[in-house]
Amino acid sequence: MQFRYGTEEKSDTPFLMRIELSGEFEIDENQFDKKYINDWAMKNAPAILFPFLREQAYALSIRCGFPPFIIPLIQLPSIQKPSSS
């Protein structure tokens, strides 16, 4: 997951922030079919990681002496395992 704020050119933004965040997940293949893993990773993993990315952006701006930078909440799509019915 990547997030970027500001521009490299001169602008009215006080800083340029780029955060890269990765996560490692374990899936129980007995409970979750392998064919759904890629869809899950592309849709649900960002939803799990996003709060951590928001916190890092906030904490970094505070530690650098800037006003708190709060990334707005966004709704991310999700995928659920189909029901067996």
N, C-alpha and C positions, 0 to 999 in steps of 0.2 A: 504494500500500500504506500503510495506517495502523496504528499501534500506540498503545495508550493504557494507562497503568498508574496506579493510584491513583484517588482520587475527588476531586471538587471540594469535597465536604463534609468536615468534620473527621473524621479517622479515624486509625488507627495507622500509616498510610503516611507516610514522611517527605517525600514530594514527589509531584507530579503530573507525569507525563511523557507527552507526545504527540509522536510522530514521524511525519512524512509523508515517504514516499520514492517517487520516480517514476523510471522508467527509459525509455530510448528504444532500441528494437530495430530492426534492419534485417533484412528477410526477402528472400531471393532467390526471387522468384516463379517462376523457372525450376525451382527445386528443391523448392519448398513451395507446394502448391496454395492459392489465395486462400481457398477455402471453409473451410480449417482454421485460418486466422490468428486469428480471434476465440477459438476454443477454446484455441489455444496461448497467446494472451495472457492469458486468464482463469486458466489452470491452470499453465503453466510459468513465466511471467514472475514470479509471486510466489515460486516456488521459487528462482529465480535471484537475486532481490532480497533475500530473507529474511536471508542471512548478513550483508549490509551493514547492514540494520536492526538486527540483534543487536549488531553492533560499535558502531554509533552509540549505542545505549542504554547499553552497557557504558562506552564512553569518556566519555559525558556524565555519568554518575553519578560516575565517578572524578574528573573535572575539577571537579565541584561539591563534592568533599570527602565524598561518601557512600560507603558500602561498594559494591563493584562490583555492579551490577545485571545479572544474566545471564538473558536470555530463554531459556527451555528450548527445546531442539530439538523441532520438530514435523514430522510427515510430511505433506507436501502432495501432493495428487493431481497426476498429470502426464498429458499426452496425447502420443502419438507418432504420427508420420505412418504411416498404414496401409501394410503391405507391398504391393507390386504383384503378389504371387502370388495 
